[in-house]
């Protein structure tokens, strides 16, 4: 804060707001602990990407703020401010692209963000051919009973009731079958062909 104040960058309220923004939330650049700031991973990446750029310079920031003030007071044509901003982007963009190549070396491999979905309840057993299979115990909101699981594994057809998304009762019947989804084979309950045909009437 003293550094920003010393260089007359922003107003007092702006400086407080800026520090608050860069130290909070999932994209925080800094983290504060016992009155001391340290870099977050995002902050480190930001620092590497902007190394050597004009926009990362306090002098450049001060210059742009001064130009904006002059435009606001009608002492400077807006085109001149836009030209300065354009020159900054044209200078900085190639540098940031080059700096991006350093990220793996300095920061390491990116962390893969994998969505975690709740595990579906499974049941298993041997089919009538002796094959050990595992399949979802719940279908359409209906949880198969032990008797229904036994019947499915034996290749028999079972019948049960579910509710549609609109809350209407729907009769379902079908068997256990090996199916394919996006090239992946799996075992699961397969409703008879007429189930959805009847529900659409």
C-alpha positions as CSV (number, residue, x, y, z in Angstrom):
1,X,0.0,0.0,0.0
2,X,2.9,2.4,0.8
3,X,4.5,1.6,-2.5
4,X,1.3,2.4,-4.4
5,X,0.8,5.6,-2.4
6,X,4.4,6.6,-2.9
7,X,4.1,6.3,-6.7
8,X,0.6,8.0,-6.6
9,X,-1.1,5.0,-8.3
10,X,-4.8,5.2,-7.8
11,X,-6.8,6.8,-5.1
12,X,-6.9,5.5,-1.5
13,X,-10.2,3.8,-2.0
14,X,-9.0,2.3,-5.3
15,X,-5.8,0.9,-3.7
16,X,-7.8,-0.7,-0.9
17,X,-10.3,-2.2,-3.4
18,X,-7.5,-3.5,-5.6
19,X,-5.6,-5.2,-2.7
20,X,-8.9,-6.7,-1.6
21,X,-9.6,-8.1,-5.1
22,X,-6.2,-9.7,-5.6
23,X,-6.2,-11.3,-2.1
24,X,-9.6,-12.9,-2.2
25,X,-11.5,-15.5,-4.2
26,X,-10.4,-18.5,-6.3
27,X,-8.3,-16.2,-8.6
28,X,-6.4,-14.5,-5.8
29,X,-2.9,-13.5,-6.8
30,X,-1.7,-13.1,-3.2
31,X,-2.5,-14.7,0.2
32,X,-2.1,-12.9,3.5
33,X,-0.9,-14.7,6.6
34,X,0.0,-12.8,9.8
35,X,0.3,-9.5,8.0
36,X,2.6,-10.9,5.3
37,X,1.8,-11.5,1.6
38,X,2.9,-14.4,-0.4
39,X,2.1,-15.6,-4.0
40,X,-0.6,-18.0,-4.8
41,X,-0.2,-20.4,-7.7
42,X,-2.4,-18.0,-9.8
43,X,-0.2,-15.1,-8.7
44,X,3.0,-17.0,-9.7
45,X,1.5,-17.8,-13.1
46,X,0.5,-14.2,-13.6
47,X,3.9,-12.9,-12.7
48,X,5.6,-15.3,-15.1
49,X,3.3,-14.4,-17.9
50,X,3.7,-10.6,-17.5
51,X,7.5,-10.6,-16.9
52,X,9.1,-7.9,-19.0
53,X,5.8,-6.4,-20.2
54,X,4.8,-2.8,-20.1
55,X,1.5,-3.4,-18.4
56,X,3.2,-4.9,-15.4
57,X,5.2,-1.8,-14.8
58,X,4.1,0.7,-12.2
59,X,5.3,3.5,-14.4
60,X,3.2,2.3,-17.3
61,X,0.1,2.0,-15.0
62,X,0.7,5.5,-13.7
63,X,1.2,6.8,-17.3
64,X,-2.1,5.3,-18.4
65,X,-4.0,6.7,-15.4
66,X,-2.5,10.2,-16.1
67,X,-3.5,10.0,-19.8
68,X,-7.1,8.9,-18.7
69,X,-7.3,11.9,-16.4
70,X,-6.1,14.2,-19.2
71,X,-8.8,12.8,-21.5
72,X,-11.4,13.2,-18.8
73,X,-10.4,16.9,-18.5
74,X,-10.5,17.3,-22.3
75,X,-6.8,18.1,-22.3
76,X,-5.9,15.1,-24.5
77,X,-7.6,13.6,-27.6
78,X,-9.0,10.1,-26.8
79,X,-7.3,8.8,-29.9
80,X,-3.9,9.4,-28.2
81,X,-4.9,7.3,-25.2
82,X,-6.2,4.6,-27.5
83,X,-3.0,4.6,-29.5
84,X,-0.9,4.2,-26.3
85,X,-3.1,1.3,-25.2
86,X,-2.8,-0.3,-28.6
87,X,1.0,0.1,-28.6
88,X,1.1,-1.5,-25.1
89,X,-0.9,-4.6,-26.3
90,X,1.2,-4.9,-29.4
91,X,4.4,-4.9,-27.4
92,X,3.2,-7.1,-24.5
93,X,1.3,-9.9,-26.4
94,X,4.3,-11.6,-28.0
95,X,6.2,-11.4,-24.7
96,X,3.3,-13.1,-22.9
97,X,3.1,-15.8,-25.5
98,X,6.8,-16.4,-25.1
99,X,6.6,-16.4,-21.3
100,X,3.8,-19.0,-21.5
101,X,6.4,-21.5,-22.7
102,X,8.3,-21.1,-19.3
103,X,5.3,-22.1,-17.2
104,X,5.9,-25.9,-17.3
105,X,9.5,-25.4,-16.4
106,X,8.9,-22.9,-13.5
107,X,5.5,-24.0,-12.2
108,X,5.2,-27.7,-13.3
109,X,2.5,-29.6,-15.0
110,X,-1.1,-28.2,-14.8
111,X,-3.4,-29.7,-12.3
112,X,-6.2,-31.6,-14.0
113,X,-9.6,-30.6,-12.8
114,X,-11.7,-33.7,-12.7
115,X,-15.4,-33.4,-12.0
116,X,-16.4,-35.8,-9.2
117,X,-19.8,-37.4,-9.6
118,X,-21.4,-39.3,-6.8
119,X,-20.9,-43.1,-7.2
120,X,-24.0,-45.0,-8.2
121,X,-25.0,-48.0,-6.1
122,X,-23.9,-51.2,-7.7
123,X,-24.9,-54.8,-7.4
124,X,-23.3,-57.9,-8.9
125,X,-23.7,-61.6,-9.4
126,X,-23.5,-64.3,-12.0
127,X,-25.7,-64.5,-15.1
128,X,-27.3,-67.8,-16.2
129,X,-24.3,-68.3,-18.4
130,X,-22.0,-68.1,-15.4
131,X,-20.5,-64.7,-16.2
132,X,-19.7,-62.4,-13.3
133,X,-21.3,-59.0,-13.9
134,X,-21.8,-55.7,-12.1
135,X,-24.6,-53.2,-12.8
136,X,-26.4,-50.2,-11.4
137,X,-28.8,-51.2,-8.6
138,X,-31.0,-48.1,-9.3
139,X,-32.7,-47.4,-12.6
140,X,-35.0,-44.4,-13.2
141,X,-35.2,-43.8,-9.5
142,X,-36.3,-47.4,-8.8
143,X,-34.0,-49.5,-6.6
144,X,-34.0,-53.2,-7.5
145,X,-34.9,-55.5,-4.7
146,X,-32.9,-58.6,-3.9
147,X,-35.6,-60.7,-5.7
148,X,-35.5,-58.4,-8.8
149,X,-31.7,-58.7,-8.9
150,X,-31.9,-62.5,-8.8
151,X,-34.5,-62.5,-11.6
152,X,-32.4,-60.1,-13.7
153,X,-29.3,-62.3,-13.3
154,X,-31.4,-65.3,-14.3
155,X,-32.3,-63.6,-17.5
156,X,-35.9,-63.0,-16.5
157,X,-38.1,-60.0,-17.2
158,X,-39.1,-57.8,-14.3
159,X,-41.8,-55.2,-14.0
160,X,-41.9,-52.1,-11.8
161,X,-43.3,-48.6,-11.6
162,X,-41.4,-45.3,-11.8
163,X,-42.3,-41.7,-11.9
164,X,-41.5,-39.5,-14.9
165,X,-39.9,-36.1,-14.6
166,X,-43.4,-34.6,-14.6
167,X,-44.3,-36.8,-11.7
168,X,-46.6,-39.2,-13.6
169,X,-46.5,-42.9,-12.9
170,X,-45.0,-45.1,-15.6
171,X,-44.9,-48.9,-15.9
172,X,-41.6,-50.3,-16.9
173,X,-40.6,-53.9,-17.8
174,X,-37.3,-55.2,-19.2
175,X,-34.3,-57.4,-18.7
176,X,-30.6,-57.3,-17.8
177,X,-28.5,-56.9,-21.0
178,X,-25.0,-56.0,-22.1
179,X,-25.2,-52.6,-23.8
180,X,-22.8,-50.2,-25.5
181,X,-22.4,-46.5,-24.7
182,X,-19.9,-44.3,-26.6
183,X,-18.0,-47.5,-27.5
184,X,-17.9,-48.7,-23.9
185,X,-19.7,-52.0,-23.1
186,X,-21.5,-52.3,-19.8
187,X,-24.2,-54.5,-18.2
188,X,-27.4,-52.8,-17.1
189,X,-31.2,-52.9,-17.0
190,X,-32.6,-52.5,-20.5
191,X,-36.3,-51.5,-20.8
192,X,-38.4,-53.3,-23.4
193,X,-38.8,-51.5,-26.7
194,X,-42.5,-50.6,-26.1
195,X,-41.9,-48.9,-22.8
196,X,-41.0,-45.5,-24.1
197,X,-43.3,-45.9,-27.1
198,X,-46.3,-46.2,-24.8
199,X,-45.1,-43.4,-22.6
200,X,-45.0,-41.0,-25.6
201,X,-48.7,-41.6,-26.4
